[in-house]
Amino acid sequence: MAATRAGQALRDRVQRSWSDLEELTAAGPADGERKEALRVRRRIEANLTTAPAATDSAGGAAAT
């Protein structure tokens, strides 16, 4: 499945917004602090954009 042109344009706008946000929020701290903050932000982004594994009602892996 592929994104439509409109979907791709939206994805591009979101990516630019993330880049702009990185620049705005990372201005000022020391280089090491900035790198750590960006690493954490990227991990949060990955957590939010990755589908969780299927689990059963007890929290274990679901049988396949």
Residue pairs with C-beta under 8 A, 6 or more apart in sequence:
3 11
18 45
22 38
22 41
25 37
25 41
26 34
26 37
26 38
29 37
53 61
54 61
54 62
55 61
55 62
56 62
56 63
